[in-house]
């Protein structure tokens, strides 16, 4: 039996974490882990305080759970919010609140806030999925960039860097999803951004395996 069997789970993120299609994955989590899953995600949200009903705000409103899942969206990248670095809003800059506008500052805020809510909780991070509206969304070597000069893979790497600083386990969905320009039409909606139920069913077994033991 996994160490996380029968525990409560809260999920934070953008539309990819909350769209009804995502229930295909979250129901699998609930069934196989005997868990309850509550979703705080809001469409359009990002980690930056400037991005929609931000994930920072979602975390502020959350109660106490055994497991917190920070599910990264594409919104910070597509809206050209500053990516920042792992040092944003950490002890390195004296928890500088001006850095809460960056993706990294938002991630670090969320980790700190959740640990204050429940120091015994497990915090897990899901990176963003690849998306196919533009080459910069799926090709990690793309020279295309948003207004900050970065491609999406750079934002994903920054997500991983923030988690490495705090020892937060990461499910690298950008690299393990197994979806690319040859097969994405099987798993994505016509907008080339959001997943269908089949897309969630493809990633769900990897999510369950990760959530069961945090690795």
Secondary structure, 3 states (H helix, E strand, C coil): CCCCCCCEEEEEECHHHHCHHHHHHHHHHHHHHCCEEEECCCCCCCCCCCCCCCHHHHHHHCCCCCEEEEECCCHHHHCCCCCCCCCCCCHHHCCCHHHHHCHHHHHHHHHHHHHHHCCCCEEEEECCCCCCCCHHHCCCCCCCCCCCCCCHHHHHHHHHHHHHHHCCEEECHHHHCCCCCCCHHHCECCCCCCECHHHHHHHHHHHHHHHHHCC
